[in-house]
Amino acid sequence: MSFNNLDTGQFVQKVNEQQNKQRLNKNRGKGSPEAALQTKQHSTNK
């Protein structure tokens, strides 16, 4: 999986899509509220 041929905007969009999918899958799996998921995914970005 290489993003070498994508520009930055496309790369960010792809990553966001993947994170959204992961978040939805977590919600489906645990049935946990959105607030409980704001741990790993967003803490490293700040």
Secondary structure, 3 states (H helix, E strand, C coil): CCCCCCCHHHHHHHHHHHHHHHHHHHHHHHCCCHHHHCCHHHHCCC
